[in-house]
Amino acid sequence: MDNGAYQKYKKENPDVYTPLTTYDYLDWFVQEMTTTEWVVSGLAVVLGVYAIYKLFFKQKNKNPEDHSE
């Protein structure tokens, strides 16, 4: 029906199953960080701590008169 187009495609583009052991040379963790990476990481930590601080201490700063119910 497809005039053998699928068989031709499979012949030209065979399935390749590369085992994971082929990629053993890749490092999972960076051994050295550049100054820019340290600055960006530090800024992310500071912003995260600030966000958590604002979440937990937000209720403390509200006045009871602010509720308009």
MMTF fields as JSON, N, C-alpha, C and O atoms, coordinates in Angstrom:
{
  "mmtfVersion": "1.0.0",
  "mmtfProducer": "UNKNOWN",
  "numBonds": 275,
  "numAtoms": 276,
  "numGroups": 69,
  "numChains": 1,
  "numModels": 1,
  "chainsPerModel": [1],
  "groupsPerChain": [69],
  "chainIdList": ["A"],
  "bondAtomList": [4, 2, 8, 6, 12, 10, 16, 14, 20, 18, 24, 22, 28, 26, 32, 30, 36, 34, 40, 38, 44, 42, 48, 46, 52, 50, 56, 54, 60, 58, 64, 62, 68, 66, 72, 70, 76, 74, 80, 78, 84, 82, 88, 86, 92, 90, 96, 94, 100, 98, 104, 102, 108, 106, 112, 110, 116, 114, 120, 118, 124, 122, 128, 126, 132, 130, 136, 134, 140, 138, 144, 142, 148, 146, 152, 150, 156, 154, 160, 158, 164, 162, 168, 166, 172, 170, 176, 174, 180, 178, 184, 182, 188, 186, 192, 190, 196, 194, 200, 198, 204, 202, 208, 206, 212, 210, 216, 214, 220, 218, 224, 222, 228, 226, 232, 230, 236, 234, 240, 238, 244, 242, 248, 246, 252, 250, 256, 254, 260, 258, 264, 262, 268, 266, 272, 270],
  "bondOrderList": [1, 1, 1, 1, 1, 1, 1, 1, 1, 1, 1, 1, 1, 1, 1, 1, 1, 1, 1, 1, 1, 1, 1, 1, 1, 1, 1, 1, 1, 1, 1, 1, 1, 1, 1, 1, 1, 1, 1, 1, 1, 1, 1, 1, 1, 1, 1, 1, 1, 1, 1, 1, 1, 1, 1, 1, 1, 1, 1, 1, 1, 1, 1, 1, 1, 1, 1, 1],
  "groupList": [{"groupName": "MET", "atomNameList": ["N", "CA", "C", "O"], "elementList": ["N", "C", "C", "O"], "formalChargeList": [0, 0, 0, 0], "bondAtomList": [1, 0, 2, 1, 3, 2], "bondOrderList": [1, 1, 2], "singleLetterCode": "M", "chemCompType": "L-PEPTIDE LINKING"}, {"groupName": "ASP", "atomNameList": ["N", "CA", "C", "O"], "elementList": ["N", "C", "C", "O"], "formalChargeList": [0, 0, 0, 0], "bondAtomList": [1, 0, 2, 1, 3, 2], "bondOrderList": [1, 1, 2], "singleLetterCode": "D", "chemCompType": "L-PEPTIDE LINKING"}, {"groupName": "ASN", "atomNameList": ["N", "CA", "C", "O"], "elementList": ["N", "C", "C", "O"], "formalChargeList": [0, 0, 0, 0], "bondAtomList": [1, 0, 2, 1, 3, 2], "bondOrderList": [1, 1, 2], "singleLetterCode": "N", "chemCompType": "L-PEPTIDE LINKING"}, {"groupName": "GLY", "atomNameList": ["N", "CA", "C", "O"], "elementList": ["N", "C", "C", "O"], "formalChargeList": [0, 0, 0, 0], "bondAtomList": [1, 0, 2, 1, 3, 2], "bondOrderList": [1, 1, 2], "singleLetterCode": "G", "chemCompType": "PEPTIDE LINKING"}, {"groupName": "ALA", "atomNameList": ["N", "CA", "C", "O"], "elementList": ["N", "C", "C", "O"], "formalChargeList": [0, 0, 0, 0], "bondAtomList": [1, 0, 2, 1, 3, 2], "bondOrderList": [1, 1, 2], "singleLetterCode": "A", "chemCompType": "L-PEPTIDE LINKING"}, {"groupName": "TYR", "atomNameList": ["N", "CA", "C", "O"], "elementList": ["N", "C", "C", "O"], "formalChargeList": [0, 0, 0, 0], "bondAtomList": [1, 0, 2, 1, 3, 2], "bondOrderList": [1, 1, 2], "singleLetterCode": "Y", "chemCompType": "L-PEPTIDE LINKING"}, {"groupName": "GLN", "atomNameList": ["N", "CA", "C", "O"], "elementList": ["N", "C", "C", "O"], "formalChargeList": [0, 0, 0, 0], "bondAtomList": [1, 0, 2, 1, 3, 2], "bondOrderList": [1, 1, 2], "singleLetterCode": "Q", "chemCompType": "L-PEPTIDE LINKING"}, {"groupName": "LYS", "atomNameList": ["N", "CA", "C", "O"], "elementList": ["N", "C", "C", "O"], "formalChargeList": [0, 0, 0, 0], "bondAtomList": [1, 0, 2, 1, 3, 2], "bondOrderList": [1, 1, 2], "singleLetterCode": "K", "chemCompType": "L-PEPTIDE LINKING"}, {"groupName": "GLU", "atomNameList": ["N", "CA", "C", "O"], "elementList": ["N", "C", "C", "O"], "formalChargeList": [0, 0, 0, 0], "bondAtomList": [1, 0, 2, 1, 3, 2], "bondOrderList": [1, 1, 2], "singleLetterCode": "E", "chemCompType": "L-PEPTIDE LINKING"}, {"groupName": "PRO", "atomNameList": ["N", "CA", "C", "O"], "elementList": ["N", "C", "C", "O"], "formalChargeList": [0, 0, 0, 0], "bondAtomList": [1, 0, 2, 1, 3, 2], "bondOrderList": [1, 1, 2], "singleLetterCode": "P", "chemCompType": "L-PEPTIDE LINKING"}, {"groupName": "VAL", "atomNameList": ["N", "CA", "C", "O"], "elementList": ["N", "C", "C", "O"], "formalChargeList": [0, 0, 0, 0], "bondAtomList": [1, 0, 2, 1, 3, 2], "bondOrderList": [1, 1, 2], "singleLetterCode": "V", "chemCompType": "L-PEPTIDE LINKING"}, {"groupName": "THR", "atomNameList": ["N", "CA", "C", "O"], "elementList": ["N", "C", "C", "O"], "formalChargeList": [0, 0, 0, 0], "bondAtomList": [1, 0, 2, 1, 3, 2], "bondOrderList": [1, 1, 2], "singleLetterCode": "T", "chemCompType": "L-PEPTIDE LINKING"}, {"groupName": "LEU", "atomNameList": ["N", "CA", "C", "O"], "elementList": ["N", "C", "C", "O"], "formalChargeList": [0, 0, 0, 0], "bondAtomList": [1, 0, 2, 1, 3, 2], "bondOrderList": [1, 1, 2], "singleLetterCode": "L", "chemCompType": "L-PEPTIDE LINKING"}, {"groupName": "TRP", "atomNameList": ["N", "CA", "C", "O"], "elementList": ["N", "C", "C", "O"], "formalChargeList": [0, 0, 0, 0], "bondAtomList": [1, 0, 2, 1, 3, 2], "bondOrderList": [1, 1, 2], "singleLetterCode": "W", "chemCompType": "L-PEPTIDE LINKING"}, {"groupName": "PHE", "atomNameList": ["N", "CA", "C", "O"], "elementList": ["N", "C", "C", "O"], "formalChargeList": [0, 0, 0, 0], "bondAtomList": [1, 0, 2, 1, 3, 2], "bondOrderList": [1, 1, 2], "singleLetterCode": "F", "chemCompType": "L-PEPTIDE LINKING"}, {"groupName": "SER", "atomNameList": ["N", "CA", "C", "O"], "elementList": ["N", "C", "C", "O"], "formalChargeList": [0, 0, 0, 0], "bondAtomList": [1, 0, 2, 1, 3, 2], "bondOrderList": [1, 1, 2], "singleLetterCode": "S", "chemCompType": "L-PEPTIDE LINKING"}, {"groupName": "ILE", "atomNameList": ["N", "CA", "C", "O"], "elementList": ["N", "C", "C", "O"], "formalChargeList": [0, 0, 0, 0], "bondAtomList": [1, 0, 2, 1, 3, 2], "bondOrderList": [1, 1, 2], "singleLetterCode": "I", "chemCompType": "L-PEPTIDE LINKING"}, {"groupName": "HIS", "atomNameList": ["N", "CA", "C", "O"], "elementList": ["N", "C", "C", "O"], "formalChargeList": [0, 0, 0, 0], "bondAtomList": [1, 0, 2, 1, 3, 2], "bondOrderList": [1, 1, 2], "singleLetterCode": "H", "chemCompType": "L-PEPTIDE LINKING"}],
  "groupTypeList": [0, 1, 2, 3, 4, 5, 6, 7, 5, 7, 7, 8, 2, 9, 1, 10, 5, 11, 9, 12, 11, 11, 5, 1, 5, 12, 1, 13, 14, 10, 6, 8, 0, 11, 11, 11, 8, 13, 10, 10, 15, 3, 12, 4, 10, 10, 12, 3, 10, 5, 4, 16, 5, 7, 12, 14, 14, 7, 6, 7, 2, 7, 2, 9, 8, 1, 17, 15, 8],
  "groupIdList": [1, 2, 3, 4, 5, 6, 7, 8, 9, 10, 11, 12, 13, 14, 15, 16, 17, 18, 19, 20, 21, 22, 23, 24, 25, 26, 27, 28, 29, 30, 31, 32, 33, 34, 35, 36, 37, 38, 39, 40, 41, 42, 43, 44, 45, 46, 47, 48, 49, 50, 51, 52, 53, 54, 55, 56, 57, 58, 59, 60, 61, 62, 63, 64, 65, 66, 67, 68, 69],
  "secStructList": [7, 7, 6, 6, 2, 2, 2, 2, 2, 2, 2, 2, 1, 7, 7, 7, 7, 7, 7, 4, 4, 4, 4, 6, 6, 1, 7, 1, 1, 7, 1, 7, 7, 7, 2, 2, 2, 2, 2, 2, 2, 2, 2, 2, 2, 2, 2, 2, 2, 2, 2, 2, 2, 2, 2, 2, 2, 2, 2, 2, 2, 7, 7, 4, 4, 4, 7, 7, 7],
  "xCoordList": [0.805, 0.0, 0.854, 0.542, 1.935, 2.766, 3.965, 4.92, 3.904, 4.946, 6.317, 7.336, 6.353, 7.61, 8.321, 9.508, 7.635, 8.272, 8.729, 9.792, 7.932, 8.308, 9.554, 10.448, 9.623, 10.804, 12.037, 13.129, 11.864, 12.979, 13.44, 14.638, 12.472, 12.801, 13.557, 14.566, 13.073, 13.73, 15.129, 16.023, 15.326, 16.65, 17.608, 18.778, 17.119, 17.963, 18.166, 19.191, 17.206, 17.272, 17.027, 15.933, 18.037, 17.836, 17.7, 18.186, 17.029, 16.905, 18.258, 18.924, 18.653, 19.923, 19.626, 19.072, 19.994, 19.806, 21.18, 21.898, 21.538, 22.84, 22.76, 21.938, 23.595, 23.556, 24.042, 24.848, 23.543, 23.913, 25.387, 25.937, 26.031, 27.459, 28.297, 29.46, 27.734, 28.456, 28.721, 29.697, 27.853, 27.955, 28.617, 28.336, 29.483, 30.155, 31.107, 31.444, 31.54, 32.485, 31.828, 32.533, 30.514, 29.82, 29.849, 29.649, 30.094, 30.082, 28.671, 28.0, 28.225, 26.898, 26.912, 25.921, 28.025, 28.122, 29.323, 30.356, 29.176, 30.246, 31.303, 30.977, 32.545, 33.622, 34.066, 34.446, 34.02, 34.426, 33.341, 32.742, 33.101, 32.115, 32.824, 33.771, 32.351, 32.929, 32.37, 31.423, 32.949, 32.499, 31.054, 30.268, 30.71, 29.337, 28.351, 27.285, 28.695, 27.82, 27.657, 26.568, 28.729, 28.636, 27.72, 26.915, 27.844, 27.02, 25.552, 24.692, 25.255, 23.872, 23.295, 22.147, 24.07, 23.602, 23.355, 22.345, 24.258, 24.092, 22.876, 22.138, 22.663, 21.483, 20.199, 19.222, 20.186, 19.002, 18.723, 17.566, 19.761, 19.587, 19.065, 18.151, 19.63, 19.193, 17.732, 16.956, 17.353, 15.96, 15.016, 13.893, 15.465, 14.661, 14.439, 13.323, 15.494, 15.375, 14.474, 13.66, 14.612, 13.77, 12.299, 11.422, 12.025, 10.648, 10.048, 8.891, 10.809, 10.319, 10.084, 9.085, 10.982, 10.817, 9.523, 8.756, 9.293, 8.08, 6.822, 5.8, 6.873, 5.704, 5.353, 4.183, 6.356, 6.091, 5.806, 5.04, 6.405, 6.229, 5.245, 5.124, 4.551, 3.559, 2.365, 1.843, 1.928, 0.772, 1.067, 0.165, 2.307, 2.69, 2.553, 2.227, 2.796, 2.804, 1.417, 1.279, 0.4, -0.937, -1.599, -1.468, -2.307, -3.076, -4.473, -5.008, -5.085, -6.45, -7.469, -8.538, -7.168, -8.101, -8.146, -9.041, -7.217, -7.17, -8.311, -8.633, -8.916, -9.994, -11.274, -11.731, -11.851, -13.049, -14.3, -15.145, -14.437, -15.609, -16.694, -17.754],
  "yCoordList": [-1.196, 0.0, 1.268, 2.244, 1.235, 2.425, 2.302, 3.074, 1.327, 1.123, 0.883, 1.217, 0.307, -0.023, 1.178, 1.094, 2.275, 3.483, 3.279, 3.762, 2.565, 2.345, 1.469, 1.744, 0.419, -0.448, 0.332, 0.145, 1.194, 2.024, 2.982, 3.171, 3.585, 4.492, 3.751, 4.249, 2.556, 1.788, 1.355, 1.259, 1.091, 0.704, 1.899, 1.74, 3.082, 4.275, 4.823, 5.45, 4.601, 5.119, 3.992, 3.877, 3.165, 2.044, 2.541, 3.613, 1.732, 2.044, 1.86, 0.841, 2.847, 2.775, 2.855, 3.841, 1.824, 1.789, 1.866, 0.869, 3.05, 3.271, 2.934, 3.506, 2.02, 1.703, 2.881, 3.692, 2.963, 4.079, 4.061, 5.103, 2.929, 2.864, 3.644, 3.94, 3.979, 4.79, 6.187, 6.833, 6.655, 8.007, 8.073, 8.993, 7.128, 7.115, 8.295, 8.656, 8.893, 10.002, 11.288, 12.227, 11.358, 12.562, 12.675, 11.686, 13.864, 14.113, 14.474, 15.271, 13.896, 14.206, 15.513, 16.244, 15.825, 17.041, 17.85, 17.294, 19.151, 20.048, 20.062, 20.196, 19.926, 19.909, 21.321, 21.568, 22.232, 23.614, 24.555, 24.335, 25.605, 26.603, 27.924, 28.289, 28.634, 29.936, 30.97, 30.692, 32.139, 33.221, 33.6, 33.847, 33.647, 33.985, 32.969, 33.341, 31.685, 30.641, 30.76, 30.523, 31.124, 31.328, 32.495, 32.417, 33.579, 34.761, 34.45, 34.816, 33.788, 33.458, 32.492, 32.648, 31.502, 30.55, 31.253, 31.003, 32.115, 32.855, 33.752, 33.844, 34.416, 35.279, 34.46, 34.907, 33.282, 32.419, 31.986, 31.94, 31.67, 31.273, 32.442, 32.271, 33.626, 34.812, 35.131, 35.43, 35.071, 35.334, 34.276, 34.592, 33.034, 31.974, 32.173, 32.006, 32.529, 32.791, 33.992, 33.976, 35.03, 36.218, 35.876, 36.36, 35.046, 34.659, 33.862, 34.076, 32.959, 32.179, 33.091, 32.937, 34.029, 34.986, 35.786, 35.962, 36.269, 37.058, 36.211, 36.72, 34.949, 34.082, 33.854, 33.924, 33.585, 33.235, 34.441, 34.34, 35.571, 36.741, 37.752, 38.867, 37.373, 38.254, 38.441, 39.55, 37.388, 37.455, 38.324, 38.968, 38.345, 39.095, 40.606, 41.34, 41.065, 42.497, 43.071, 44.292, 42.251, 42.755, 43.32, 42.776, 44.423, 45.018, 44.418, 44.087, 44.266, 43.726, 44.654, 44.193, 45.962, 46.901, 46.785, 47.351, 46.076, 45.956, 45.113, 45.222, 44.289, 43.419, 44.227, 44.823, 44.258, 45.071, 44.207, 44.45, 43.237, 42.361, 42.86, 42.243],
  "zCoordList": [0.0, 0.0, 0.0, -0.683, 0.778, 0.821, -0.123, -0.031, -1.025, -2.034, -1.42, -2.026, -0.219, 0.437, 1.028, 1.342, 1.184, 1.714, 3.155, 3.545, 3.942, 5.343, 5.43, 6.231, 4.616, 4.63, 4.168, 4.705, 3.184, 2.712, 3.816, 4.024, 4.523, 5.617, 6.717, 7.216, 7.104, 8.163, 7.747, 8.587, 6.455, 5.972, 6.028, 6.376, 5.688, 5.696, 7.102, 7.37, 8.014, 9.382, 10.381, 10.932, 10.616, 11.541, 12.987, 13.345, 13.796, 15.22, 15.88, 15.69, 16.649, 17.353, 18.846, 19.332, 19.545, 20.992, 21.636, 21.71, 22.099, 22.703, 24.188, 24.904, 24.657, 26.089, 26.926, 26.47, 28.148, 29.025, 29.396, 29.753, 29.324, 29.662, 28.666, 28.939, 27.53, 26.546, 27.099, 26.718, 27.998, 28.51, 29.879, 30.648, 30.201, 31.498, 31.672, 32.8, 30.577, 30.667, 31.152, 31.524, 31.16, 31.601, 33.12, 33.825, 33.612, 35.054, 35.488, 34.832, 36.578, 37.11, 37.87, 37.86, 38.534, 39.327, 38.863, 38.489, 38.891, 38.493, 39.6, 40.78, 39.215, 40.195, 40.574, 41.719, 39.628, 39.885, 39.383, 38.33, 40.154, 39.739, 39.469, 40.165, 38.446, 38.138, 39.11, 39.845, 39.11, 39.983, 39.679, 40.594, 38.419, 38.033, 38.579, 39.071, 38.496, 39.021, 40.526, 41.05, 41.235, 42.686, 43.016, 43.944, 42.255, 42.507, 42.239, 43.039, 41.138, 40.807, 41.835, 42.25, 42.247, 43.26, 44.593, 45.25, 44.985, 46.23, 46.199, 47.18, 45.074, 44.93, 45.01, 45.611, 44.42, 44.482, 45.916, 46.333, 46.668, 48.072, 48.889, 49.696, 48.695, 49.441, 49.125, 50.033, 47.86, 47.489, 48.06, 48.453, 48.104, 48.69, 50.174, 50.665, 50.893, 52.331, 52.58, 53.503, 51.767, 51.912, 51.667, 52.383, 50.659, 50.358, 51.509, 51.871, 52.079, 53.222, 54.422, 55.124, 54.663, 55.751, 55.577, 56.524, 54.346, 54.093, 54.261, 54.72, 53.904, 54.051, 55.518, 55.896, 56.341, 57.728, 58.607, 59.565, 58.297, 59.145, 58.559, 59.068, 57.508, 56.898, 57.826, 57.939, 58.485, 59.378, 60.6, 61.135, 61.037, 62.233, 62.012, 62.945, 60.801, 60.512, 60.22, 60.142, 60.059, 59.759, 61.014, 62.111, 60.819, 61.917, 61.941, 60.883, 63.116, 63.186, 62.536, 62.137, 62.414, 61.824, 60.305, 59.678, 59.708, 58.256, 57.699, 56.516, 58.514, 58.04, 57.905, 58.881, 56.738, 56.506, 56.413, 55.552, 57.248, 57.213, 58.134, 58.231]
}
